[in-house]
Every structure is written in C-alpha cells, then in structure tokens.
Amino acid sequence: MCQLLETIKLEDGQLFNLTYHNRRMNAARRELFGITSPIDLAEYIQIPETCIDGLYRCRIIYSKEIENIEFIPQKERSFTSLKIVSCNEIDYHLKFADRTLLNDLYAQRGKADEIIIVRKNEITDCSIGNLLFFDGENWVTPAEPLLKGTQRQKLLETGHIQEEFITIEDLHTYEKVGIINAFYDLKNMPIIEIENIF
C-alpha cells in the first residue's frame, strides 16, 4: 500500500502547525483511499520524555491509518548555493514516503548545497521544501510547487507571501531566494543570493 509522510517540527516539547499537517494528511487520505473520517494527529503523538528539550523531527508514516511515529534530532544545514535541475515528469503533489526521485535529483547538485527543481520551464521547489523569492519589496512563492507545504500554506493564508508563476528566465528579476519547510519560516529561513544559483 502507498505510504505517505508528515514531518512535524517539535521544539522544546511543542508541536508546530498541527492544524496544517492534519489538513494535508486528511486530504491525502481522502484522495488516495476515499476515507472521509479525519484523523487528529494530536490524539496519536505521544512525546517521549527524552524529546522534551531540543529540536526534533516528528516523523509520521501513514496510509489509511497511522503506521509509525518516530522522533529524530533535527540537524542544522547551511545553504549558500543552488543548482537548477530539470524534471518534467515529477509528481509529488502528495507527500509520499518514497523520495527516490527527489533523492536522485538531489544527487545531481554537484558542488551546490541544494537544488531548484524545474518542471516544464517553471520553478517549483527544492528537495527539502518550498521556495520564496524576494523581488526587492515582497516575498513570492511559485504558484505551481511540487508540494503545497504546510509552512507555505500558513504564510499564504496569513498574507505574508503571494503566489507567482516563475520561470527560469524570471530568476534575474529577483534578489534572493529563501527555503521554507516545517522548520524554516520567514524569520529563520536560509537565504541564498540569486547569483549563487547555477
């Protein structure tokens, strides 16, 4: 059976953005399996005493039901450069546990720290999250991401970012790019200068 994944930020005993993770998980269960009865992750996640302090990934594997929950210490990464990688056939609109294609694309990064995945000439995401681009005044995010991330959705709904269709040719019109995911938001996201995209 097809397995899906949710990765939730756990910091000092607090789970972040559960509402958005619940929404995405239940939408995926509805789409793939026709299940209309929602699951509330708060009823399933039991935080171990050993994970009360510090930063962890609460990693949930599920299909029709929750199959596994584990807690993994979150490691910091640094990002200074991005490599453009094209893949027209990629479909990751659901957060599948199988990341084989994403990992294959990431392996093409060469000396860069991360990749920008381009599908049919449109900028989508990187391998670990959604992208934001700064035009000098506002942060915008690609209108057709591979995956509608929970942090992206929250920032859109709160009016902090807007959607735009962004092609490779548009990149020079932006000053910098940020990476957001469950762990990175506007306040702490890695920011890379546009000239460090190759």
HELIX and SHEET records of a PDB file:
HELIX    1   1 LEU A   18  PHE A   33  1                                  16    
HELIX    2   2 LEU A   41  GLU A   43  5                                   3    
HELIX    3   3 GLU A   49  CYS A   51  5                                   3    
HELIX    4   4 THR A  100  TYR A  106  1                                   7    
HELIX    5   5 ALA A  107  ARG A  109  5                                   3    
HELIX    6   6 THR A  150  GLU A  157  1                                   8    
HELIX    7   7 ILE A  168  THR A  173  5                                   6    
HELIX    8   8 ILE A  194  ASN A  196  5                                   3    
SHEET    1   A 4 GLN A  14  LEU A  15  0                                        
SHEET    2   A 4 LEU A   4  GLU A  11 -1                                        
SHEET    3   A 4 LEU A  55  TYR A  62 -1                                        
SHEET    4   A 4 ILE A  66  PRO A  73 -1                                        
SHEET    1   B 3 LEU A  82  SER A  86  0                                        
SHEET    2   B 3 GLU A 114  ARG A 119  1                                        
SHEET    3   B 3 GLU A 122  ILE A 123 -1                                        
SHEET    1   C 5 GLN A 162  GLU A 164  0                                        
SHEET    2   C 5 TRP A 139  PRO A 142  1                                        
SHEET    3   C 5 ASN A 130  PHE A 134 -1                                        
SHEET    4   C 5 LYS A 176  ILE A 180 -1                                        
SHEET    5   C 5 ILE A 191  GLU A 193 -1                                        
END                                                                             
